[in-house]
Amino acid sequence: MAAAHQRTGIPVDHFVQLGFSGVVMMSDAIGAAPACVSGNVCDTYSDG
């Protein structure tokens, strides 16, 4: 949390850590946002 405070200047008093299954459960709980992509997507971080 100290690193986040140093980078942003915002003090972090509380946080929640989710694994991937937690992300899926949160997404299911709040509902998904529709996404429309009209072309190919190139993700340089995943070598795609």
Protein Blocks (a to p, Z undefined) as FASTA:
>chain_A
ZZmmmmnopacfbdcdddfklmmmmmmmnopaddddfbdcddfknoZZ
